[in-house]
Amino acid sequence: MVLMGSEQDLELCREIARHVEAFGLEYEFRVASAHKTPEKVLGILREFEQQRIVYVTVAGRSNALSAFVDANTAKPVIACPPYSEKFGGADIYSSLRVPSGVASLLTIEPEGAAVAAAKIFATEDRALEKNVRDYQNAKKREIEKADESVRKLK
């Protein structure tokens, strides 16, 4: 589940979805705001309470959505707030400094959010675990190729 605070977050959510699809995971987009529509957020959590789910939350500025979702579910929550040049990235602190008992994970990279979600699901899915390992090995091979390439430069 990719839960965004507003439709302005859709571009980043689409990037997350692209990476999630690479692992063969299903997802759904939803829009709800912790500040403006908290009851809607709670309704969405109730709707998915009986499912095996990981929430990836995307909300800019104060990113109350991630901590609010985490405080109201026992399911994993991955915060992936959009980076803001306007605030020089300082708005990310609202995703780091959360109340006690709140444990949302945090990454600012859409790829990282997808990998984290895949790893969580992989704890109960051997085929997905293999996909994650294959993905990691492909990333390692990219580094090895880059090393070979730059070693030839003079």
MOMOTA-V61450 format. One record per residue. SS is DSSP state (@ for helix, = for strand, . for the rest). PHI is phi in whole degrees, -180 to 180 (* if undefined). Layout:
ss: (SS SS)
phi: (PHI PHI)
//
This chain:
ss: (. = = = . . @ @ @ @ @ @ @ @ @ @ @ @ @ @ @ @ . . . . . . = = = . . . . . . @ @ @ @ @ @ @ @ @ @ @ . . . . . = = = = = . . . . . @ @ @ @ @ @ @ @ . . . . = = = = . . . . . @ @ @ . . @ @ @ @ @ @ @ . . . . . . . . = = . . . @ @ @ @ @ @ @ @ @ @ @ @ @ . . . @ @ @ @ @ @ @ @ @ @ @ @ @ @ @ @ @ @ @ @ @ @ @ @ @ @ . . .)
phi: (* -108 -109 -111 -76 -158 -66 -63 -88 -61 -60 -65 -65 -64 -66 -60 -60 -59 -74 -61 -61 -63 -95 76 -89 -87 -151 -141 -94 -140 -125 -161 -113 -64 -85 -92 -137 -60 -65 -66 -58 -63 -64 -64 -62 -64 -59 -107 -57 -90 -101 -79 -146 -124 -93 -109 -107 -132 -153 -86 55 -81 44 -67 -57 -62 -67 -63 -62 -60 -70 -118 -147 -94 -83 -65 -128 -115 -84 -133 -71 -68 -74 -117 -64 -55 -109 58 83 -64 -67 -68 -60 -67 -90 -93 -96 -120 -63 -60 85 -103 -136 -68 -79 -138 -147 -100 -105 -55 -61 -63 -63 -67 -63 -62 -62 -62 -64 -63 -66 -68 -63 -125 -145 -62 -65 -68 -59 -63 -61 -64 -63 -62 -62 -63 -65 -63 -64 -66 -64 -60 -67 -62 -64 -63 -61 -59 -65 -74 -68 -82 -78 -143)
//
